[in-house]
């Protein structure tokens, strides 16, 4: 029948509209937070003005100074660069294809070659995203935006270090659930493809920002960072040089199938992107196919040379190696990773950009360790009210402004984290999936067509006999092996979702098969699907003419295929109120997609039953 076997497309208009609406509504909450912070800022300024006026007559020594520690250069680079990266990632997460496209296009492929325990862990994230695509996709946008803004607006002190800790926490979530640990436990691991995952560099950067600033004053930190980077790059060079992994050959075997790198580049060239980028990748893919050994040799030698220079931690060698590393990173970012964020489901610029930032910061930590500056602290008062106020405006309002901005960034993180936590605790998929697959429920107000049939125990049941209870009516084929068992599980789950309201609800199905309609068959279906455990479940049947009359009155189409091989019927459900009036018509087509699409109907029909049960 119409709609049977359908799948949700990543650009489904219902889900896209819901996602955009969620972002708009949550954006309005952000604007309210900004407005409240603006009011608080005005109140602070008024208080500072009163204090300045009160202390204006007190003389101060304009020559008094106090040393002020400057933020270490390397730390500032990490904080600002990764703050911008988190904001950029949040913008990417707002792409309309994210709710339905991220799980099948990004999360599942990332774990496909990993061990079972990694696939199981990533599967939790996949299920969470599939069950609540709009809520989780929108939450991710705000969490990443909040983390990025937090790093940008809080340069010093505990609030700044706390922002680094939050960055570490969210980075670990992304690295484990979103990147399958950068595929480090899978096959084909390669630095060229982004190993060990972009998010791990966000984690490292966040951890460095979270360090107390006194640690940055120790020259050993810079040397340790540079040497750690060197050891990492040397390890990646060894991995890239390892034989038998397909990187030394542009073509494999007698049939000339593409080598590992060539296949990757050729696949990336097919991504939706500007034509000049696609042509660059195609050209490089052809070059690697012809000169695979030479390409891999250059990568191994350059990586090893850069790694060795960093491991020696000699500033002059590190500086030269840094320039070589930047060239190599840019080449890989463009010609292999294809910028990382194209195609509609790109979540970040991949690993080369954050890796490059970390390399630059490690060099700066080596050559520019933290120092104590001699910037004078502005006087606490002034000879005139105006002078005192201006001096305080320079001394304290900037700190107050940054503190308020940090509070705003924290509020944005909470705005995303709260609905994500709520979604994680909800095992039932959101009704939006069922609506996207089958359309929204249709409201009705007329009397429901009557029927008089027999239930699975041989008792006569009519619609009139069910007065006083809300009826959730469906049509099921008792010998169906595809859609009907799935719909039966949806109804069973809906009964559980109703809780105590299930006592005022009757789930009723009418046989939708002109050939197999005996009570023995319906009882067998009930046992197979666990419906015999429900006290409020009725599976009705009758003579061929009685069933045809019920089908026709409810607009159910039933068609028998040739030789009776299969019976097709409309997947439609109805909600009838306690007085026998039709209230809602829903499609219960389970589709061919994920279990999330199917369990979504349970949430949808239970919600409509509750709306009918609720007092008007």
C-alpha positions in Angstrom: 0.0 0.0 0.0 1.0 3.6 -0.3 3.9 4.5 1.9 4.8 0.9 2.8 8.5 0.2 3.0 9.5 3.9 2.9 12.7 5.3 4.4 13.5 8.7 5.9 15.7 10.9 3.7 18.3 13.1 5.3 16.6 16.2 3.9 13.1 15.1 5.1 11.1 18.4 5.3 9.4 17.5 8.6 12.6 16.8 10.5 14.4 19.7 8.9 11.6 22.1 9.8 11.6 20.8 13.4 15.3 21.1 13.7 15.4 24.7 12.4 12.4 25.5 14.7 14.3 24.1 17.7 17.4 26.1 16.9 15.3 29.3 16.5 13.4 28.8 19.8 16.6 27.9 21.7 18.2 30.9 20.1 15.5 33.1 21.6 16.4 31.7 25.0 20.0 32.7 24.3 18.8 36.2 23.4 17.0 36.4 26.8 20.1 35.3 28.6 22.1 38.0 26.7 19.5 40.6 27.7 19.6 39.6 31.4 23.4 39.8 31.3 23.2 43.2 29.7 21.0 44.3 32.6 23.4 42.9 35.1 26.3 44.7 33.3 24.4 48.0 33.5 23.7 47.5 37.2 27.5 46.8 37.7 28.4 49.9 35.9 26.0 52.0 38.0 27.5 50.5 41.2 31.0 51.2 39.9 30.1 54.8 39.1 28.7 55.3 42.6 31.8 53.9 44.2 34.0 56.0 42.0 32.2 59.2 42.9 32.4 58.3 46.6 36.2 57.7 46.4 37.0 60.6 44.1 38.1 62.9 46.9 40.6 60.4 48.2 44.1 61.1 46.9 45.9 58.2 45.3 49.4 57.6 44.1 49.3 57.5 40.3 52.8 56.1 40.3 52.0 53.0 42.3 52.2 49.9 40.2 51.8 46.2 40.7 53.2 43.5 38.5 50.5 41.7 36.5 51.1 38.3 35.1 50.4 38.1 31.4 48.6 35.1 29.9 51.3 32.8 28.4 51.4 33.2 24.6 51.1 29.5 23.9 48.1 29.2 26.2 46.4 32.2 24.5 47.0 30.7 21.1 45.4 27.4 22.2 42.5 29.0 24.0 41.5 31.4 21.1 42.2 28.9 18.3 40.2 26.1 19.8 37.5 28.5 20.9 37.1 29.5 17.3 37.2 25.8 16.2 34.4 24.9 18.6 32.3 27.7 17.3 33.0 26.7 13.7 32.0 23.1 14.6 28.8 24.4 16.1 28.0 26.1 12.9 28.7 22.9 11.0 26.4 21.0 13.4 23.5 23.3 12.4 23.5 21.9 8.8 20.0 20.7 8.0 21.2 17.1 7.1 22.6 16.6 10.6 19.6 15.1 12.4 19.1 12.2 10.0 22.4 12.1 8.2 25.1 12.1 11.0 24.5 8.6 12.4 24.5 6.6 9.1 27.1 8.8 7.3 29.6 9.6 10.1 29.1 7.7 13.4 28.5 4.2 12.0 31.3 4.3 9.3 33.7 5.5 11.9 33.3 2.4 14.0 32.8 -0.1 11.1 36.4 -1.6 11.3 36.7 -1.3 15.1 36.4 -4.2 17.7 33.0 -5.2 19.0 33.3 -3.3 22.2 34.0 0.0 20.3 31.0 -0.7 18.0 28.9 -1.3 21.0 29.9 1.9 22.6 29.4 3.9 19.4 26.1 2.1 19.0 24.9 3.8 22.1 25.6 7.2 20.5 24.0 6.0 17.3 20.8 4.9 19.0 20.6 8.1 21.0 21.0 10.2 17.8 18.5 8.0 15.9 15.9 8.0 18.6 16.1 11.8 19.2 17.6 13.4 16.1 16.2 16.9 16.5 16.8 17.2 20.2 20.3 15.8 20.2 21.4 17.6 17.0 20.2 20.9 18.4 21.8 20.2 21.8 25.1 19.5 20.1 25.0 22.9 18.4 24.6 24.8 21.6 27.1 22.7 23.7 29.8 23.3 21.1 28.9 27.0 20.7 28.9 27.4 24.5 32.3 25.7 24.9 33.8 27.8 22.2 32.5 31.1 23.6 33.7 30.1 27.0 37.2 29.6 25.8 37.1 32.9 23.9 35.7 35.2 26.7 37.5 33.8 29.8 41.3 34.4 29.4 42.4 34.1 33.0 41.7 32.5 36.3 39.5 29.7 37.5 36.7 30.4 35.1 39.1 30.0 32.2 40.6 26.8 33.5 37.1 25.4 34.1 36.4 26.2 30.4 39.3 24.0 29.5 38.0 21.2 31.7 34.6 21.4 30.0 36.3 21.3 26.6 38.1 18.1 27.7 34.9 16.5 28.8 32.9 17.3 25.6 36.0 16.5 23.5 36.1 13.0 25.0 32.4 12.5 24.3 33.0 13.4 20.7 36.2 11.3 20.4 34.6 8.2 21.8 31.0 8.2 20.6 31.5 10.4 17.5 34.9 9.3 16.1 35.1 5.8 17.6 38.4 6.9 19.3 39.7 8.1 16.0 39.6 4.5 14.7 42.8 3.8 16.5 41.5 0.3 17.3 40.4 -0.4 13.7 42.1 -1.3 10.5 43.7 1.1 8.1 44.8 3.6 10.7 46.8 6.4 9.1 48.0 9.9 10.0 47.0 10.9 6.4 43.4 10.0 7.2 43.3 11.9 10.4 44.5 9.5 13.1 44.1 9.6 16.0 41.0 11.7 15.5 40.4 15.4 15.5 38.7 15.5 18.8 41.8 14.2 20.7 43.5 17.4 19.9 40.6 19.4 21.3 41.0 17.2 24.5 44.7 17.9 24.7 44.2 21.6 24.1 41.5 21.8 26.8 43.7 20.0 29.2 46.5 22.5 28.6 44.2 25.4 29.1 43.0 23.9 32.4 46.6 23.8 33.8 47.3 26.4 36.5 49.3 29.3 35.1 52.2 28.6 37.3 52.8 25.4 35.3 53.2 27.5 32.2 56.0 29.5 33.8 58.1 26.3 34.1 60.3 25.9 30.9 59.9 22.1 31.3 56.3 22.3 30.0 57.4 23.7 26.6 60.1 21.1 26.2 57.7 18.3 27.2 55.1 19.5 24.8 57.5 19.7 21.9 59.1 16.3 22.7 55.6 14.7 23.0 54.7 16.0 19.6 57.9 14.7 18.2 57.3 11.2 19.6 53.8 11.2 18.3 54.9 12.2 14.7 57.7 9.6 14.8 55.1 7.0 15.7 52.8 8.1 12.9 55.8 7.9 10.5 56.4 4.3 11.5 52.7 3.5 11.1 52.7 5.0 7.7 55.8 3.0 6.7 54.4 -0.3 7.9 54.3 -2.7 4.9 51.2 -4.6 3.8 48.7 -1.8 4.5 48.3 -0.6 0.9 50.0 2.8 1.2 53.1 1.8 -0.7 51.1 0.9 -3.8 49.1 3.2 -6.0 47.4 0.2 -7.5 46.9 -3.3 -6.0 46.9 -6.7 -7.7 46.6 -7.7 -11.3 43.3 -6.0 -11.8 44.8 -2.7 -10.7 42.4 -1.9 -7.9 43.1 1.4 -6.2 45.6 1.4 -3.3 44.6 2.6 0.1 45.5 6.3 -0.3 44.3 6.4 -3.9 40.9 4.9 -3.0 40.5 7.4 -0.2 41.3 10.4 -2.4 39.1 9.1 -5.2 36.2 8.7 -2.8 36.6 12.2 -1.4 36.7 13.6 -4.9 33.0 12.4 -5.3 31.9 14.6 -2.3 29.6 17.5 -3.1 32.0 20.4 -3.3 33.3 23.2 -5.6 34.6 21.9 -8.9 38.1 23.1 -8.5 38.5 21.1 -5.3 37.2 18.0 -6.9 39.6 18.4 -9.8 42.5 18.8 -7.4 41.7 15.6 -5.6 41.1 13.7 -8.9 44.5 14.9 -10.1 46.3 13.9 -6.9 44.5 10.5 -6.9 45.8 9.9 -10.5 49.3 10.9 -9.4 49.2 8.6 -6.4 47.9 5.8 -8.5 51.0 6.1 -10.8 53.5 7.0 -8.1 52.2 5.5 -4.9 55.6 4.4 -3.6 57.2 7.8 -4.0 54.2 9.6 -2.4 54.3 7.4 0.6 58.1 7.6 0.9 57.9 11.4 0.9 55.3 11.4 3.6 57.2 8.9 5.8 60.5 10.8 5.4 59.0 14.2 6.1 57.0 13.0 9.1 60.0 11.3 10.5 62.2 14.3 10.0 59.7 16.7 11.6 59.2 14.2 14.5 62.9 13.9 15.1 63.4 17.7 15.1 60.6 18.2 17.6 61.9 15.3 19.8 65.3 17.0 20.0 63.6 20.2 21.3 66.2 22.5 19.9 64.4 25.8 19.1 66.2 26.4 15.7 65.4 22.8 14.5 61.9 23.0 15.9 61.2 26.3 14.0 62.4 24.8 10.7 60.4 21.6 11.3 57.3 23.7 12.1 57.3 25.3 8.7 57.7 21.9 7.0 54.9 20.5 9.2 52.5 23.4 8.2 53.2 22.7 4.5 52.6 19.0 5.0 49.5 19.6 7.1 48.0 21.9 4.5 48.7 19.6 1.7 47.1 16.7 3.4 44.1 18.8 4.6 43.3 19.8 1.0 44.4 16.8 -1.1 43.4 13.9 1.2 41.0 15.1 3.9 39.2 17.4 1.4 39.0 20.1 4.1 37.0 17.7 6.2 33.8 19.7 6.5 32.2 19.4 3.1 29.3 17.2 1.9 26.6 18.3 4.3 27.5 16.1 7.3 31.0 17.4 8.0 31.3 18.0 11.7 34.8 19.7 11.9 37.7 20.6 9.7 39.3 17.2 10.5 42.5 16.7 12.4 45.1 18.7 10.4 43.9 22.1 11.5 43.8 21.4 15.3 47.0 19.4 15.0 48.7 22.4 13.4 47.5 24.7 16.2 48.9 22.3 18.7 52.3 22.3 16.9 52.4 26.1 16.9 51.5 26.3 20.5 54.1 23.7 21.6 56.8 25.7 19.7 55.6 29.0 21.4 55.7 27.2 24.8 59.3 26.3 24.1 60.6 29.7 23.0 58.2 32.0 24.9 57.7 30.6 28.4 55.4 32.6 30.7 56.7 35.8 32.1 55.6 38.4 34.6 54.9 41.7 33.0 55.2 45.2 34.4 51.8 46.6 33.4 50.7 49.0 36.1 47.5 48.2 37.8 45.2 51.3 37.5 44.8 53.3 40.7 41.8 52.6 42.9 40.7 56.2 42.9 41.3 59.6 41.3 41.4 63.3 41.9 38.1 63.9 40.2 34.9 61.9 39.9 35.4 61.6 36.1 39.0 60.5 36.5 38.1 58.0 39.2 35.4 56.5 37.1 37.5 56.3 34.0 40.3 54.6 35.9 37.8 52.0 37.4 36.3 51.5 34.0 39.7 50.4 32.8 40.6 48.4 35.9 37.5 46.4 36.8 34.7 46.7 34.3 36.6 44.6 31.7 36.9 41.8 34.3 33.3 42.1 35.2 32.3 42.0 31.5 34.4 38.8 30.9 32.8 37.2 34.0 29.3 37.9 32.8 30.2 36.7 29.3 31.5 33.5 30.8 28.2 33.0 32.7 26.5 33.4 29.4 28.7 30.8 27.7 28.0 28.4 30.6 24.2 29.1 30.2 24.5 28.1 26.5 26.3 24.9 27.4 23.5 24.1 29.9 20.9 24.9 27.2 22.3 22.1 25.1 23.3 19.7 27.9 19.9 19.6 29.6 17.8 18.3 26.6 20.6 15.9 25.7 20.6 14.4 29.2 16.8 14.2 29.0 17.0 12.5 25.7 19.6 10.0 27.0 17.2 9.0 29.8 14.2 8.5 27.4 14.4 5.0 25.7 11.4 5.8 23.4 12.0 7.5 20.1 10.6 10.9 19.5 7.2 11.1 17.6 8.7 13.4 15.0 10.2 10.3 13.3 6.8 8.7 12.8 5.4 12.1 11.6 8.3 12.5 9.2 7.7 9.0 7.8 4.0 9.0 7.6 2.8 12.5 8.1 1.2 14.1 11.2 -1.9 12.6 12.8 -5.2 13.9 11.3 -7.7 15.3 13.7 -11.3 14.1 13.3 -14.6 14.9 15.1 -17.3 12.6 13.6 -18.7 9.4 15.0 -16.6 6.3 14.5 -18.1 3.6 12.3 -19.6 0.8 14.3 -18.7 -2.9 14.1 -19.7 -6.2 15.8 -17.1 -8.9 15.6 -15.7 -11.7 17.9 -12.5 -11.4 19.9 -9.6 -14.0 20.1 -11.6 -15.9 22.8 -14.8 -16.1 20.7 -16.7 -13.4 22.6 -18.9 -10.9 20.7 -17.4 -7.3 20.8 -18.9 -4.2 19.3 -17.7 -0.6 19.4 -20.7 0.3 21.5 -19.7 -2.3 24.1 -16.3 -0.5 24.5 -17.9 2.8 25.5 -16.3 4.4 28.5 -12.8 3.6 27.3 -10.5 5.2 24.7 -10.0 2.8 21.8 -6.8 2.6 19.8 -7.9 0.7 16.7 -5.6 -0.9 14.1 -5.8 -3.5 11.3 -3.3 -6.4 11.4 -2.7 -9.5 9.3 -2.2 -12.5 11.8 0.1 -14.4 9.4 2.1 -11.3 8.2 5.9 -11.6 8.8 6.9 -8.1 7.9 5.1 -4.9 9.0 2.3 -6.4 11.3 4.6 -7.9 13.9 6.4 -4.6 14.1 3.2 -2.7 14.5 2.1 -5.1 17.2 5.3 -4.3 19.1 4.6 -0.6 18.7 1.2 -1.1 20.2 2.6 -3.2 23.1 5.1 -0.5 23.8 2.5 2.2 23.6 0.5 0.3 26.3 3.5 0.4 28.6 4.1 4.2 27.9 0.5 4.9 29.1 1.2 3.6 32.6 -2.0 3.9 34.7 -3.8 5.5 31.8 -3.7 2.0 30.1 -6.6 1.0 32.4 -8.8 3.5 30.6 -7.6 2.4 27.1 -8.5 -0.6 25.0 -6.1 -1.6 22.2 -8.1 -3.2 19.5 -7.0 -4.8 16.2 -9.2 -6.1 13.4 -8.0 -8.9 11.2 -6.8 -7.7 7.8 -6.7 -11.0 5.9 -9.7 -12.5 4.1 -8.1 -16.0 4.1 -6.6 -16.5 7.6 -9.1 -15.1 10.0 -9.8 -17.9 12.6 -9.6 -17.2 16.3 -6.9 -19.9 16.5 -4.7 -17.8 14.1 -5.3 -14.6 16.0 -4.4 -16.3 19.3 -1.2 -17.7 17.8 -0.3 -14.1 16.6 -0.9 -12.8 20.1 1.3 -15.4 21.7 4.1 -14.8 19.2 4.1 -11.1 19.8 3.5 -11.2 23.6 0.1 -9.4 23.2 -1.6 -12.2 25.2 0.0 -10.6 28.3 -2.0 -7.4 27.9 -5.3 -7.3 29.7 -6.6 -4.5 27.5 -5.9 -6.1 24.1 -8.6 -7.4 21.7 -7.9 -9.0 18.4 -11.2 -9.1 16.5 -12.3 -11.3 13.6 -15.5 -12.5 11.9 -17.0 -13.7 8.7 -15.6 -12.5 5.4 -18.6 -10.1 4.9 -18.2 -8.7 8.5 -14.5 -8.0 8.0 -15.1 -6.5 4.6 -17.7 -4.2 6.1 -15.3 -3.0 8.8 -12.5 -2.5 6.3 -14.7 -0.4 4.0 -16.2 1.7 6.8 -12.7 2.6 8.0 -11.2 3.0 4.5 -8.8 0.1 4.8 -7.7 -1.3 1.5 -6.9 -5.1 1.5 -5.5 -6.7 -1.6 -4.6 -10.4 -2.0 -1.6 -11.1 -4.3 -1.7 -13.8 -6.9 -2.0 -17.4 -5.5 -2.6 -15.9 -2.1 1.1 -15.5 -1.6 0.7 -12.2 0.3 -2.0 -9.8 1.6 -1.3 -6.1 1.4 -3.3 -3.7 3.5 -3.4 -0.1 4.6 -1.2 0.7 7.7 -3.7 3.0 9.5 -4.6 3.4 13.1 -7.5 5.3 14.8 -8.0 6.8 18.2 -11.7 6.8 19.3 -12.8 8.5 22.5 -14.9 7.1 25.3 -18.2 8.3 23.7 -17.5 6.5 20.4 -16.3 9.6 18.4 -13.3 9.4 16.1 -10.6 11.8 17.3 -7.3 10.9 15.4 -6.2 9.0 12.3 -2.6 7.9 12.2 -0.4 6.0 9.8 1.4 3.1 11.5 3.7 2.1 8.7 6.9 1.0 10.4 9.0 1.7 7.3 12.3 0.0 6.5 14.5 2.3 8.6 15.9 2.0 12.1 14.1 0.7 15.2 13.9 4.3 16.2 11.4 5.0 13.3 9.3 2.1 14.5 9.3 2.9 18.3 8.5 6.5 17.4 4.9 5.4 16.5 4.4 4.0 20.0 5.2 7.5 21.5 3.0 9.1 18.9 -0.2 7.0 19.5 0.3 7.0 23.3 0.5 10.8 23.2 -2.7 11.0 21.1 -4.5 8.6 23.5 -3.4 10.8 26.4 -4.7 13.9 24.7 -8.1 12.2 24.4 -8.1 11.0 28.0 -7.2 14.5 29.3 -10.2 16.4 30.6 -11.3 19.1 28.1 
